[in-house]
Amino acid sequence: MARQGTAIEVRKGELCCASVTSAPLNADEALELATGFSALADPVRLRVLSILAASPKGEVCVCDLVGPLGKSQPTISHHMKILSEAGFVQGERRGKWVWYSLNRGRLASLSAAI
């Protein structure tokens, strides 16, 4: 799946992406990068990542995103699902709410790919 020496398994389901400038990407590498960048290509999702990164506790309840983002809870849940599927956030259900934290490794891997 990954070129030797340029992409390694870091965590379960997370790849450290190859650099787009080091050699031509194979189809799997291109798909991995495109999935990540596609998930980031939305102002609401970028704001979510910014809020999570700035959180002193390292996590934020989905209920606490409604006010700052000015979006409904179902809309925020939709965005969180996309971020989660792309590996940028992890969620933990506590009662009726989900608390999210940022996967900084996933962000770093996309940054390194550029």
Secondary structure, DSSP 8 states (H G I E B T S, - for coil): ---TTT-EEEETTEEE---TTTS---HHHHHHHHHHHHHH-SHHHHHHHHHHHH-TTS-EEGGGTHHHHT--HHHHHHHHHHHHHTTSEEEEEETTEEEEEE-HHHHHHHHHH-
